[in-house]
């Protein structure tokens, strides 16, 4: 029962933080330390699939319509070409540096510093004057904007930065308004998280059995349900609010994690 409870908690944390700009990886690292729960890398990657499935469920009608018209609809073709362009930088760099990042950067200090710096950057971006003309439709995101968002996503390879934060803030920097940048980030999560999950599963299929199929399933289902709720809430939130509240949260969370790490409550290295 203990492992199932921990799997539920991890699924909740993953579901809430995957799409909010607060770093799911960073929160999972800290949550594992607090629970004393040493889930395998495979477990963490598989429960991310819950987020991918949640995006696909949430946007099912849009995805279905795009699938039916992609051969003839130039806007749909252009949009998904943009998503692919945005996916490629992190795919290549992440594959090349995965071992280094896991070995040297998965620790409380990195997470804390990334949260704090990311919060400061987020506060600054939200304080910039808004451009007179913004991209307000996903179909109007240009290849140049998409590629820029892809390079911004590289920052999320550092634990604590947040994939959502880097892509949403990157989108806003290149002229997307908040809802459009948030929506593009959701669609970009499909190939990004999907590819990462499949790669990890192919690399370590035994990790599923080692951790327990039941525990992984519980974590995945929990992540799916909570992610679905988080996606809907965030889209409603950004239609009326800025991200400065998340910036403040990141800074406070980073300072707390630093204090807990240097007090010995959290281990400095993962």
Buried (B, 14 or more C-beta within 10 A) or exposed (E): EEBBEBBBBBBBBBBBBBBBBBBBBBBBBBBBBEBEBEBBBBBBBBBBBBBBBBBBEBBEEEBEEBEEEBEEBEBBBBBBEBBBBBBBBBBEBBEEBBEEBEEEBBBBBBBBBBBBBBBBBBBEBBEEEEEEEBBEEBEBBBEEBBBBBBBBBBBBBBBBBBBBBBBBBBBBBBBBBBBBBBBBBBBBBBBBBBBBBEBBBEEBEEBBEEBBEEBBBBBBBBBBBBBBEBBEEBBEBBEEEBBBEBBEBBBEBBBBBBEBBEEEEBEEEB
